[in-house]
Amino acid sequence: MNSERLTKIIVGPVVAEKASRVAENHNQVVLKVLPNANKIEIKQAVEKMFDVKVASVTTSNVKGKVKRTGRIMGKRSDWKKAYVTLADGADLNFLGE
């Protein structure tokens, strides 16, 4: 796998109430990833960037909402969400400390 591609796959963490609930209950991390990334690439990227062992990856395509600003209708971009299940005892630290 191309090392440069692996560094670009993860866009950022998803900060939401559901994401924090999943992290506490199921030892999972929710990440925003590139729409064309597959599960194997996501697993390799997380293991390489954060030095943790990944048990499994589940992905979900999120459709962008249609929003209105005055008379103009707009649409938010579609994006992909990855639920990364970490191995037992593993912990992911976004701050790198």
C-alpha positions as CSV (number, residue, x, y, z in Angstrom):
1,M,0.0,0.0,0.0
2,N,1.2,3.5,-0.9
3,S,2.4,5.3,2.3
4,E,1.4,8.7,1.0
5,R,-2.2,7.5,0.3
6,L,-2.5,6.0,3.8
7,T,-1.7,9.4,5.4
8,K,-4.4,11.1,3.4
9,I,-7.2,8.6,4.0
10,I,-8.2,9.8,7.5
11,V,-9.8,13.3,7.2
12,G,-10.5,13.7,10.9
13,P,-12.5,12.5,13.9
14,V,-16.2,12.8,14.2
15,V,-17.2,14.7,17.3
16,A,-20.8,13.9,18.2
17,E,-22.8,12.5,21.0
18,K,-23.2,9.2,19.3
19,A,-19.5,8.9,18.6
20,S,-18.6,9.4,22.3
21,R,-21.3,6.9,23.4
22,V,-19.9,4.3,20.9
23,A,-16.4,5.0,22.2
24,E,-17.3,4.3,25.8
25,N,-19.5,1.2,25.2
26,H,-17.8,-0.6,22.3
27,N,-14.2,0.6,22.3
28,Q,-14.8,2.2,18.9
29,V,-13.6,5.4,17.2
30,V,-15.6,7.2,14.6
31,L,-13.6,8.8,11.8
32,K,-14.3,10.9,8.7
33,V,-12.5,9.2,5.8
34,L,-12.1,9.7,2.0
35,P,-15.2,8.5,0.1
36,N,-13.1,6.2,-2.1
37,A,-11.3,4.5,0.8
38,N,-12.0,0.9,1.5
39,K,-12.0,-1.0,4.8
40,I,-8.6,-2.5,4.4
41,E,-7.0,0.9,3.6
42,I,-8.7,2.5,6.6
43,K,-7.5,-0.3,8.9
44,Q,-3.9,0.0,7.6
45,A,-4.0,3.9,7.9
46,V,-5.2,3.8,11.5
47,E,-2.7,1.2,12.5
48,K,0.1,3.1,10.9
49,M,-0.8,6.6,12.1
50,F,-1.8,5.8,15.7
51,D,0.2,2.7,16.4
52,V,-2.8,0.6,17.6
53,K,-4.2,-2.7,16.7
54,V,-7.6,-2.6,14.9
55,A,-10.0,-5.4,15.3
56,S,-12.6,-4.4,12.6
57,V,-13.8,-1.5,10.5
58,T,-17.4,-0.7,9.5
59,T,-18.2,2.1,7.0
60,S,-21.2,4.2,6.3
61,N,-21.9,6.7,3.5
62,V,-23.5,9.8,4.8
63,K,-25.6,11.8,2.4
64,G,-25.3,15.6,2.5
65,K,-28.3,17.5,3.6
66,V,-30.2,20.0,1.4
67,K,-30.1,23.4,3.1
68,R,-31.7,26.7,2.3
69,T,-30.2,30.2,2.6
70,G,-32.9,32.6,1.8
71,R,-34.2,31.7,-1.7
72,I,-31.1,29.7,-2.7
73,M,-31.1,26.0,-2.2
74,G,-27.8,24.3,-1.5
75,K,-26.5,20.9,-0.7
76,R,-23.8,19.8,1.7
77,S,-21.2,17.3,0.5
78,D,-21.6,13.6,0.8
79,W,-19.0,12.0,3.0
80,K,-17.9,8.6,4.4
81,K,-17.8,7.6,8.1
82,A,-15.8,4.7,9.5
83,Y,-16.4,3.0,12.8
84,V,-13.1,1.5,13.8
85,T,-13.2,-1.1,16.5
86,L,-9.9,-1.3,18.5
87,A,-8.4,-4.4,19.9
88,D,-8.8,-5.1,23.6
89,G,-6.6,-2.9,25.7
90,A,-5.9,-0.5,22.8
91,D,-6.6,3.2,23.1
92,L,-6.5,5.9,20.4
93,N,-5.1,9.3,21.3
94,F,-5.6,12.0,18.8
95,L,-3.2,14.4,20.5
96,G,-0.2,12.1,19.9
97,E,1.0,12.3,23.5
